[in-house]
Amino acid sequence: MQSLLYYLTTFLVFAVVAVLAAGLWTMLKGKSPNLSQKLMRWRVALQFMAIVVIAAYVFVSNLAG
């Protein structure tokens, strides 16, 4: 279970970085403001999921001893 949560955390962190970079790129290029806002909302959702998974990882790690 710990390894699954570890890999899921790693995936989510990279996903957050990718969406952040895409959102910033879109914003800096002056393209669609709606797309930039949508990407930033996705970033917030992914960050929330990453925090939940990290908390679950800490909880499972403490149970394991």
Secondary structure, 3 states (H helix, E strand, C coil): CHHHHHHHHHHHHHHHHHHHHHHHHHHHHCCCHHHHHHHHHHHHHHHHHHHHHHHHHHHHHHHHC
